[in-house]
């Protein structure tokens, strides 16, 4: 994985937490993302975090 990819993921992880603090309607759906990118989000908003694992089709259906 490129360094830039890691940085982008961490920045996104930080900003999604800030957004969720401001808007209770933010729900994070992930597909088995590792690297601890969303650990803080999951800890702070466990009821608004769904990890579908490696099932992209299910994620799309749930999001719609």
mmCIF file of the N, C-alpha and C atoms, coordinates in Angstrom:
data_MODEL
# 
_entry.id   MODEL 
# 
loop_
_atom_site.group_PDB 
_atom_site.id 
_atom_site.type_symbol 
_atom_site.label_atom_id 
_atom_site.label_alt_id 
_atom_site.label_comp_id 
_atom_site.label_asym_id 
_atom_site.label_entity_id 
_atom_site.label_seq_id 
_atom_site.pdbx_PDB_ins_code 
_atom_site.Cartn_x 
_atom_site.Cartn_y 
_atom_site.Cartn_z 
_atom_site.occupancy 
_atom_site.B_iso_or_equiv 
_atom_site.pdbx_formal_charge 
_atom_site.auth_seq_id 
_atom_site.auth_comp_id 
_atom_site.auth_asym_id 
_atom_site.auth_atom_id 
_atom_site.pdbx_PDB_model_num 
ATOM 1   N N  . UNK A 1 1  ? 0.851   -1.177 0.000  1.00 0.00 ? 1  UNK A N  1 
ATOM 2   C CA . UNK A 1 1  ? 0.000   0.000  0.000  1.00 0.00 ? 1  UNK A CA 1 
ATOM 3   C C  . UNK A 1 1  ? 0.893   1.235  0.000  1.00 0.00 ? 1  UNK A C  1 
ATOM 4   N N  . UNK A 1 2  ? 0.521   2.173  -0.792 1.00 0.00 ? 2  UNK A N  1 
ATOM 5   C CA . UNK A 1 2  ? 1.286   3.409  -0.878 1.00 0.00 ? 2  UNK A CA 1 
ATOM 6   C C  . UNK A 1 2  ? 1.067   4.274  0.358  1.00 0.00 ? 2  UNK A C  1 
ATOM 7   N N  . UNK A 1 3  ? 2.082   5.047  0.697  1.00 0.00 ? 3  UNK A N  1 
ATOM 8   C CA . UNK A 1 3  ? 1.991   5.958  1.841  1.00 0.00 ? 3  UNK A CA 1 
ATOM 9   C C  . UNK A 1 3  ? 0.823   6.917  1.665  1.00 0.00 ? 3  UNK A C  1 
ATOM 10  N N  . UNK A 1 4  ? 0.636   7.428  0.460  1.00 0.00 ? 4  UNK A N  1 
ATOM 11  C CA . UNK A 1 4  ? -0.453  8.372  0.198  1.00 0.00 ? 4  UNK A CA 1 
ATOM 12  C C  . UNK A 1 4  ? -1.812  7.749  0.505  1.00 0.00 ? 4  UNK A C  1 
ATOM 13  N N  . UNK A 1 5  ? -2.005  6.485  0.158  1.00 0.00 ? 5  UNK A N  1 
ATOM 14  C CA . UNK A 1 5  ? -3.270  5.807  0.444  1.00 0.00 ? 5  UNK A CA 1 
ATOM 15  C C  . UNK A 1 5  ? -3.527  5.745  1.940  1.00 0.00 ? 5  UNK A C  1 
ATOM 16  N N  . UNK A 1 6  ? -2.501  5.450  2.711  1.00 0.00 ? 6  UNK A N  1 
ATOM 17  C CA . UNK A 1 6  ? -2.638  5.378  4.163  1.00 0.00 ? 6  UNK A CA 1 
ATOM 18  C C  . UNK A 1 6  ? -3.002  6.743  4.723  1.00 0.00 ? 6  UNK A C  1 
ATOM 19  N N  . UNK A 1 7  ? -2.339  7.787  4.255  1.00 0.00 ? 7  UNK A N  1 
ATOM 20  C CA . UNK A 1 7  ? -2.612  9.144  4.730  1.00 0.00 ? 7  UNK A CA 1 
ATOM 21  C C  . UNK A 1 7  ? -4.047  9.538  4.401  1.00 0.00 ? 7  UNK A C  1 
ATOM 22  N N  . UNK A 1 8  ? -4.487  9.269  3.190  1.00 0.00 ? 8  UNK A N  1 
ATOM 23  C CA . UNK A 1 8  ? -5.852  9.625  2.781  1.00 0.00 ? 8  UNK A CA 1 
ATOM 24  C C  . UNK A 1 8  ? -6.871  8.893  3.651  1.00 0.00 ? 8  UNK A C  1 
ATOM 25  N N  . UNK A 1 9  ? -6.655  7.630  3.920  1.00 0.00 ? 9  UNK A N  1 
ATOM 26  C CA . UNK A 1 9  ? -7.579  6.869  4.771  1.00 0.00 ? 9  UNK A CA 1 
ATOM 27  C C  . UNK A 1 9  ? -7.639  7.450  6.179  1.00 0.00 ? 9  UNK A C  1 
ATOM 28  N N  . UNK A 1 10 ? -6.505  7.802  6.724  1.00 0.00 ? 10 UNK A N  1 
ATOM 29  C CA . UNK A 1 10 ? -6.492  8.359  8.086  1.00 0.00 ? 10 UNK A CA 1 
ATOM 30  C C  . UNK A 1 10 ? -7.168  9.720  8.138  1.00 0.00 ? 10 UNK A C  1 
ATOM 31  N N  . UNK A 1 11 ? -6.945  10.547 7.140  1.00 0.00 ? 11 UNK A N  1 
ATOM 32  C CA . UNK A 1 11 ? -7.592  11.861 7.092  1.00 0.00 ? 11 UNK A CA 1 
ATOM 33  C C  . UNK A 1 11 ? -9.103  11.680 6.977  1.00 0.00 ? 11 UNK A C  1 
ATOM 34  N N  . UNK A 1 12 ? -9.541  10.764 6.115  1.00 0.00 ? 12 UNK A N  1 
ATOM 35  C CA . UNK A 1 12 ? -10.971 10.498 5.991  1.00 0.00 ? 12 UNK A CA 1 
ATOM 36  C C  . UNK A 1 12 ? -11.534 9.995  7.317  1.00 0.00 ? 12 UNK A C  1 
ATOM 37  N N  . UNK A 1 13 ? -10.820 9.086  7.971  1.00 0.00 ? 13 UNK A N  1 
ATOM 38  C CA . UNK A 1 13 ? -11.261 8.566  9.266  1.00 0.00 ? 13 UNK A CA 1 
ATOM 39  C C  . UNK A 1 13 ? -11.445 9.665  10.290 1.00 0.00 ? 13 UNK A C  1 
ATOM 40  N N  . UNK A 1 14 ? -10.536 10.616 10.307 1.00 0.00 ? 14 UNK A N  1 
ATOM 41  C CA . UNK A 1 14 ? -10.625 11.747 11.241 1.00 0.00 ? 14 UNK A CA 1 
ATOM 42  C C  . UNK A 1 14 ? -11.828 12.625 10.919 1.00 0.00 ? 14 UNK A C  1 
ATOM 43  N N  . UNK A 1 15 ? -12.021 12.923 9.652  1.00 0.00 ? 15 UNK A N  1 
ATOM 44  C CA . UNK A 1 15 ? -13.098 13.830 9.256  1.00 0.00 ? 15 UNK A CA 1 
ATOM 45  C C  . UNK A 1 15 ? -14.483 13.204 9.390  1.00 0.00 ? 15 UNK A C  1 
ATOM 46  N N  . UNK A 1 16 ? -14.591 11.903 9.198  1.00 0.00 ? 16 UNK A N  1 
ATOM 47  C CA . UNK A 1 16 ? -15.901 11.268 9.343  1.00 0.00 ? 16 UNK A CA 1 
ATOM 48  C C  . UNK A 1 16 ? -16.342 11.294 10.805 1.00 0.00 ? 16 UNK A C  1 
ATOM 49  N N  . UNK A 1 17 ? -15.394 11.224 11.736 1.00 0.00 ? 17 UNK A N  1 
ATOM 50  C CA . UNK A 1 17 ? -15.720 11.343 13.161 1.00 0.00 ? 17 UNK A CA 1 
ATOM 51  C C  . UNK A 1 17 ? -16.226 12.748 13.456 1.00 0.00 ? 17 UNK A C  1 
ATOM 52  N N  . UNK A 1 18 ? -15.542 13.750 12.944 1.00 0.00 ? 18 UNK A N  1 
ATOM 53  C CA . UNK A 1 18 ? -15.964 15.134 13.162 1.00 0.00 ? 18 UNK A CA 1 
ATOM 54  C C  . UNK A 1 18 ? -17.353 15.378 12.581 1.00 0.00 ? 18 UNK A C  1 
ATOM 55  N N  . UNK A 1 19 ? -17.605 14.842 11.414 1.00 0.00 ? 19 UNK A N  1 
ATOM 56  C CA . UNK A 1 19 ? -18.913 14.996 10.787 1.00 0.00 ? 19 UNK A CA 1 
ATOM 57  C C  . UNK A 1 19 ? -20.001 14.302 11.605 1.00 0.00 ? 19 UNK A C  1 
ATOM 58  N N  . UNK A 1 20 ? -19.717 13.106 12.095 1.00 0.00 ? 20 UNK A N  1 
ATOM 59  C CA . UNK A 1 20 ? -20.697 12.355 12.884 1.00 0.00 ? 20 UNK A CA 1 
ATOM 60  C C  . UNK A 1 20 ? -21.004 13.051 14.206 1.00 0.00 ? 20 UNK A C  1 
ATOM 61  N N  . UNK A 1 21 ? -20.054 13.756 14.760 1.00 0.00 ? 21 UNK A N  1 
ATOM 62  C CA . UNK A 1 21 ? -20.305 14.513 15.991 1.00 0.00 ? 21 UNK A CA 1 
ATOM 63  C C  . UNK A 1 21 ? -21.314 15.633 15.757 1.00 0.00 ? 21 UNK A C  1 
ATOM 64  N N  . UNK A 1 22 ? -21.311 16.184 14.560 1.00 0.00 ? 22 UNK A N  1 
ATOM 65  C CA . UNK A 1 22 ? -22.204 17.294 14.225 1.00 0.00 ? 22 UNK A CA 1 
ATOM 66  C C  . UNK A 1 22 ? -23.560 16.832 13.702 1.00 0.00 ? 22 UNK A C  1 
ATOM 67  N N  . UNK A 1 23 ? -23.599 15.647 13.121 1.00 0.00 ? 23 UNK A N  1 
ATOM 68  C CA . UNK A 1 23 ? -24.818 15.173 12.461 1.00 0.00 ? 23 UNK A CA 1 
ATOM 69  C C  . UNK A 1 23 ? -25.113 13.741 12.890 1.00 0.00 ? 23 UNK A C  1 
ATOM 70  N N  . UNK A 1 24 ? -26.175 13.573 13.668 1.00 0.00 ? 24 UNK A N  1 
ATOM 71  C CA . UNK A 1 24 ? -26.506 12.246 14.199 1.00 0.00 ? 24 UNK A CA 1 
ATOM 72  C C  . UNK A 1 24 ? -27.015 11.280 13.132 1.00 0.00 ? 24 UNK A C  1 
ATOM 73  N N  . UNK A 1 25 ? -27.260 11.780 11.925 1.00 0.00 ? 25 UNK A N  1 
ATOM 74  C CA . UNK A 1 25 ? -27.727 10.920 10.841 1.00 0.00 ? 25 UNK A CA 1 
ATOM 75  C C  . UNK A 1 25 ? -26.596 10.266 10.052 1.00 0.00 ? 25 UNK A C  1 
ATOM 76  N N  . UNK A 1 26 ? -25.355 10.570 10.396 1.00 0.00 ? 26 UNK A N  1 
ATOM 77  C CA . UNK A 1 26 ? -24.217 9.966  9.696  1.00 0.00 ? 26 UNK A CA 1 
ATOM 78  C C  . UNK A 1 26 ? -24.074 8.512  10.145 1.00 0.00 ? 26 UNK A C  1 
ATOM 79  N N  . UNK A 1 27 ? -24.073 7.624  9.183  1.00 0.00 ? 27 UNK A N  1 
ATOM 80  C CA . UNK A 1 27 ? -23.912 6.193  9.413  1.00 0.00 ? 27 UNK A CA 1 
ATOM 81  C C  . UNK A 1 27 ? -22.746 5.730  8.554  1.00 0.00 ? 27 UNK A C  1 
ATOM 82  N N  . UNK A 1 28 ? -21.803 5.034  9.151  1.00 0.00 ? 28 UNK A N  1 
ATOM 83  C CA . UNK A 1 28 ? -20.628 4.573  8.414  1.00 0.00 ? 28 UNK A CA 1 
ATOM 84  C C  . UNK A 1 28 ? -20.769 3.091  8.102  1.00 0.00 ? 28 UNK A C  1 
ATOM 85  N N  . UNK A 1 29 ? -20.768 2.785  6.815  1.00 0.00 ? 29 UNK A N  1 
ATOM 86  C CA . UNK A 1 29 ? -20.832 1.406  6.336  1.00 0.00 ? 29 UNK A CA 1 
ATOM 87  C C  . UNK A 1 29 ? -19.488 1.085  5.703  1.00 0.00 ? 29 UNK A C  1 
ATOM 88  N N  . UNK A 1 30 ? -18.844 0.037  6.180  1.00 0.00 ? 30 UNK A N  1 
ATOM 89  C CA . UNK A 1 30 ? -17.522 -0.310 5.659  1.00 0.00 ? 30 UNK A CA 1 
ATOM 90  C C  . UNK A 1 30 ? -17.505 -1.755 5.177  1.00 0.00 ? 30 UNK A C  1 
ATOM 91  N N  . UNK A 1 31 ? -16.511 -2.047 4.361  1.00 0.00 ? 31 UNK A N  1 
ATOM 92  C CA . UNK A 1 31 ? -16.327 -3.390 3.823  1.00 0.00 ? 31 UNK A CA 1 
ATOM 93  C C  . UNK A 1 31 ? -15.002 -3.972 4.262  1.00 0.00 ? 31 UNK A C  1 
ATOM 94  N N  . UNK A 1 32 ? -14.888 -4.263 5.542  1.00 0.00 ? 32 UNK A N  1 
ATOM 95  C CA . UNK A 1 32 ? -13.708 -4.923 6.094  1.00 0.00 ? 32 UNK A CA 1 
ATOM 96  C C  . UNK A 1 32 ? -12.427 -4.121 5.887  1.00 0.00 ? 32 UNK A C  1 
ATOM 97  N N  . UNK A 1 33 ? -12.498 -2.823 6.150  1.00 0.00 ? 33 UNK A N  1 
ATOM 98  C CA . UNK A 1 33 ? -11.319 -1.954 6.058  1.00 0.00 ? 33 UNK A CA 1 
ATOM 99  C C  . UNK A 1 33 ? -10.467 -2.180 7.300  1.00 0.00 ? 33 UNK A C  1 
ATOM 100 N N  . UNK A 1 34 ? -9.209  -2.454 7.102  1.00 0.00 ? 34 UNK A N  1 
ATOM 101 C CA . UNK A 1 34 ? -8.299  -2.682 8.221  1.00 0.00 ? 34 UNK A CA 1 
ATOM 102 C C  . UNK A 1 34 ? -7.514  -1.439 8.575  1.00 0.00 ? 34 UNK A C  1 
ATOM 103 N N  . UNK A 1 35 ? -6.372  -1.621 9.104  1.00 0.00 ? 35 UNK A N  1 
ATOM 104 C CA . UNK A 1 35 ? -5.421  -0.562 9.440  1.00 0.00 ? 35 UNK A CA 1 
ATOM 105 C C  . UNK A 1 35 ? -5.907  0.367  10.545 1.00 0.00 ? 35 UNK A C  1 
ATOM 106 N N  . UNK A 1 36 ? -6.964  0.027  11.255 1.00 0.00 ? 36 UNK A N  1 
ATOM 107 C CA . UNK A 1 36 ? -7.450  0.865  12.344 1.00 0.00 ? 36 UNK A CA 1 
ATOM 108 C C  . UNK A 1 36 ? -8.005  2.199  11.899 1.00 0.00 ? 36 UNK A C  1 
ATOM 109 N N  . UNK A 1 37 ? -8.367  2.300  10.629 1.00 0.00 ? 37 UNK A N  1 
ATOM 110 C CA . UNK A 1 37 ? -8.812  3.575  10.064 1.00 0.00 ? 37 UNK A CA 1 
ATOM 111 C C  . UNK A 1 37 ? -10.051 4.102  10.776 1.00 0.00 ? 37 UNK A C  1 
ATOM 112 N N  . UNK A 1 38 ? -10.990 3.222  11.093 1.00 0.00 ? 38 UNK A N  1 
ATOM 113 C CA . UNK A 1 38 ? -12.256 3.672  11.664 1.00 0.00 ? 38 UNK A CA 1 
ATOM 114 C C  . UNK A 1 38 ? -12.438 3.250  13.120 1.00 0.00 ? 38 UNK A C  1 
ATOM 115 N N  . UNK A 1 39 ? -11.367 2.912  13.803 1.00 0.00 ? 39 UNK A N  1 
ATOM 116 C CA . UNK A 1 39 ? -11.467 2.496  15.203 1.00 0.00 ? 39 UNK A CA 1 
ATOM 117 C C  . UNK A 1 39 ? -12.101 3.571  16.074 1.00 0.00 ? 39 UNK A C  1 
ATOM 118 N N  . UNK A 1 40 ? -11.663 4.808  15.902 1.00 0.00 ? 40 UNK A N  1 
ATOM 119 C CA . UNK A 1 40 ? -12.199 5.900  16.721 1.00 0.00 ? 40 UNK A CA 1 
ATOM 120 C C  . UNK A 1 40 ? -13.690 6.086  16.452 1.00 0.00 ? 40 UNK A C  1 
ATOM 121 N N  . UNK A 1 41 ? -14.088 6.021  15.198 1.00 0.00 ? 41 UNK A N  1 
ATOM 122 C CA . UNK A 1 41 ? -15.507 6.148  14.855 1.00 0.00 ? 41 UNK A CA 1 
ATOM 123 C C  . UNK A 1 41 ? -16.299 5.013  15.504 1.00 0.00 ? 41 UNK A C  1 
ATOM 124 N N  . UNK A 1 42 ? -15.819 3.794  15.352 1.00 0.00 ? 42 UNK A N  1 
ATOM 125 C CA . UNK A 1 42 ? -16.516 2.624  15.901 1.00 0.00 ? 42 UNK A CA 1 
ATOM 126 C C  . UNK A 1 42 ? -16.650 2.711  17.414 1.00 0.00 ? 42 UNK A C  1 
ATOM 127 N N  . UNK A 1 43 ? -15.626 3.209  18.094 1.00 0.00 ? 43 UNK A N  1 
ATOM 128 C CA . UNK A 1 43 ? -15.672 3.346  19.548 1.00 0.00 ? 43 UNK A CA 1 
ATOM 129 C C  . UNK A 1 43 ? -16.648 4.436  19.979 1.00 0.00 ? 43 UNK A C  1 
ATOM 130 N N  . UNK A 1 44 ? -16.664 5.539  19.253 1.00 0.00 ? 44 UNK A N  1 
ATOM 131 C CA . UNK A 1 44 ? -17.492 6.681  19.632 1.00 0.00 ? 44 UNK A CA 1 
ATOM 132 C C  . UNK A 1 44 ? -18.953 6.521  19.193 1.00 0.00 ? 44 UNK A C  1 
ATOM 133 N N  . UNK A 1 45 ? -19.180 5.837  18.080 1.00 0.00 ? 45 UNK A N  1 
ATOM 134 C CA . UNK A 1 45 ? -20.529 5.692  17.529 1.00 0.00 ? 45 UNK A CA 1 
ATOM 135 C C  . UNK A 1 45 ? -20.810 4.234  17.160 1.00 0.00 ? 45 UNK A C  1 
ATOM 136 N N  . UNK A 1 46 ? -20.791 3.327  18.120 1.00 0.00 ? 46 UNK A N  1 
ATOM 137 C CA . UNK A 1 46 ? -20.961 1.911  17.783 1.00 0.00 ? 46 UNK A CA 1 
ATOM 138 C C  . UNK A 1 46 ? -22.316 1.599  17.150 1.00 0.00 ? 46 UNK A C  1 
ATOM 139 N N  . UNK A 1 47 ? -23.332 2.391  17.466 1.00 0.00 ? 47 UNK A N  1 
ATOM 140 C CA . UNK A 1 47 ? -24.659 2.156  16.904 1.00 0.00 ? 47 UNK A CA 1 
ATOM 141 C C  . UNK A 1 47 ? -24.809 2.729  15.493 1.00 0.00 ? 47 UNK A C  1 
ATOM 142 N N  . UNK A 1 48 ? -23.794 3.448  15.022 1.00 0.00 ? 48 UNK A N  1 
ATOM 143 C CA . UNK A 1 48 ? -23.822 4.035  13.677 1.00 0.00 ? 48 UNK A CA 1 
ATOM 144 C C  . UNK A 1 48 ? -22.641 3.533  12.839 1.00 0.00 ? 48 UNK A C  1 
ATOM 145 N N  . UNK A 1 49 ? -22.191 2.338  13.136 1.00 0.00 ? 49 UNK A N  1 
ATOM 146 C CA . UNK A 1 49 ? -21.065 1.723  12.427 1.00 0.00 ? 49 UNK A CA 1 
ATOM 147 C C  . UNK A 1 49 ? -21.454 0.304  12.043 1.00 0.00 ? 49 UNK A C  1 
ATOM 148 N N  . UNK A 1 50 ? -21.389 0.002  10.755 1.00 0.00 ? 50 UNK A N  1 
ATOM 149 C CA . UNK A 1 50 ? -21.718 -1.343 10.280 1.00 0.00 ? 50 UNK A CA 1 
ATOM 150 C C  . UNK A 1 50 ? -20.580 -1.838 9.398  1.00 0.00 ? 50 UNK A C  1 
ATOM 151 N N  . UNK A 1 51 ? -20.007 -2.974 9.774  1.00 0.00 ? 51 UNK A N  1 
ATOM 152 C CA . UNK A 1 51 ? -18.964 -3.603 8.970  1.00 0.00 ? 51 UNK A CA 1 
ATOM 153 C C  . UNK A 1 51 ? -19.572 -4.830 8.303  1.00 0.00 ? 51 UNK A C  1 
ATOM 154 N N  . UNK A 1 52 ? -19.774 -4.747 7.008  1.00 0.00 ? 52 UNK A N  1 
ATOM 155 C CA . UNK A 1 52 ? -20.370 -5.841 6.257  1.00 0.00 ? 52 UNK A CA 1 
ATOM 156 C C  . UNK A 1 52 ? -19.345 -6.879 5.821  1.00 0.00 ? 52 UNK A C  1 
ATOM 157 N N  . UNK A 1 53 ? -18.091 -6.636 6.114  1.00 0.00 ? 53 UNK A N  1 
ATOM 158 C CA . UNK A 1 53 ? -17.071 -7.566 5.648  1.00 0.00 ? 53 UNK A CA 1 
ATOM 159 C C  . UNK A 1 53 ? -16.904 -7.452 4.143  1.00 0.00 ? 53 UNK A C  1 
ATOM 160 N N  . UNK A 1 54 ? -16.523 -8.529 3.529  1.00 0.00 ? 54 UNK A N  1 
ATOM 161 C CA . UNK A 1 54 ? -16.268 -8.508 2.084  1.00 0.00 ? 54 UNK A CA 1 
ATOM 162 C C  . UNK A 1 54 ? -17.526 -8.847 1.287  1.00 0.00 ? 54 UNK A C  1 
ATOM 163 N N  . UNK A 1 55 ? -18.568 -8.069 1.500  1.00 0.00 ? 55 UNK A N  1 
ATOM 164 C CA . UNK A 1 55 ? -19.826 -8.283 0.776  1.00 0.00 ? 55 UNK A CA 1 
ATOM 165 C C  . UNK A 1 55 ? -20.303 -6.951 0.212  1.00 0.00 ? 55 UNK A C  1 
ATOM 166 N N  . UNK A 1 56 ? -19.640 -6.505 -0.829 1.00 0.00 ? 56 UNK A N  1 
ATOM 167 C CA . UNK A 1 56 ? -19.950 -5.204 -1.415 1.00 0.00 ? 56 UNK A CA 1 
ATOM 168 C C  . UNK A 1 56 ? -21.395 -5.118 -1.895 1.00 0.00 ? 56 UNK A C  1 
ATOM 169 N N  . UNK A 1 57 ? -21.933 -6.205 -2.425 1.00 0.00 ? 57 UNK A N  1 
ATOM 170 C CA . UNK A 1 57 ? -23.309 -6.187 -2.907 1.00 0.00 ? 57 UNK A CA 1 
ATOM 171 C C  . UNK A 1 57 ? -24.280 -5.910 -1.763 1.00 0.00 ? 57 UNK A C  1 
ATOM 172 N N  . UNK A 1 58 ? -24.035 -6.489 -0.610 1.00 0.00 ? 58 UNK A N  1 
ATOM 173 C CA . UNK A 1 58 ? -24.885 -6.263 0.552  1.00 0.00 ? 58 UNK A CA 1 
ATOM 174 C C  . UNK A 1 58 ? -24.778 -4.825 1.025  1.00 0.00 ? 58 UNK A C  1 
ATOM 175 N N  . UNK A 1 59 ? -23.576 -4.267 0.995  1.00 0.00 ? 59 UNK A N  1 
ATOM 176 C CA . UNK A 1 59 ? -23.385 -2.867 1.391  1.00 0.00 ? 59 UNK A CA 1 
ATOM 177 C C  . UNK A 1 59 ? -24.202 -1.945 0.496  1.00 0.00 ? 59 UNK A C  1 
ATOM 178 N N  . UNK A 1 60 ? -24.179 -2.182 -0.794 1.00 0.00 ? 60 UNK A N  1 
ATOM 179 C CA . UNK A 1 60 ? -24.920 -1.340 -1.734 1.00 0.00 ? 60 UNK A CA 1 
ATOM 180 C C  . UNK A 1 60 ? -26.421 -1.457 -1.477 1.00 0.00 ? 60 UNK A C  1 
ATOM 181 N N  . UNK A 1 61 ? -26.892 -2.660 -1.256 1.00 0.00 ? 61 UNK A N  1 
ATOM 182 C CA . UNK A 1 61 ? -28.312 -2.855 -0.964 1.00 0.00 ? 61 UNK A CA 1 
ATOM 183 C C  . UNK A 1 61 ? -28.735 -2.174 0.326  1.00 0.00 ? 61 UNK A C  1 
ATOM 184 N N  . UNK A 1 62 ? -27.925 -2.277 1.356  1.00 0.00 ? 62 UNK A N  1 
ATOM 185 C CA . UNK A 1 62 ? -28.246 -1.649 2.641  1.00 0.00 ? 62 UNK A CA 1 
ATOM 186 C C  . UNK A 1 62 ? -28.210 -0.134 2.548  1.00 0.00 ? 62 UNK A C  1 
ATOM 187 N N  . UNK A 1 63 ? -27.270 0.390  1.787  1.00 0.00 ? 63 UNK A N  1 
ATOM 188 C CA . UNK A 1 63 ? -27.142 1.846  1.659  1.00 0.00 ? 63 UNK A CA 1 
ATOM 189 C C  . UNK A 1 63 ? -28.298 2.440  0.864  1.00 0.00 ? 63 UNK A C  1 
ATOM 190 N N  . UNK A 1 64 ? -28.869 1.655  -0.023 1.00 0.00 ? 64 UNK A N  1 
ATOM 191 C CA . UNK A 1 64 ? -29.973 2.192  -0.825 1.00 0.00 ? 64 UNK A CA 1 
ATOM 192 C C  . UNK A 1 64 ? -31.255 2.055  -0.049 1.00 0.00 ? 64 UNK A C  1 
# 
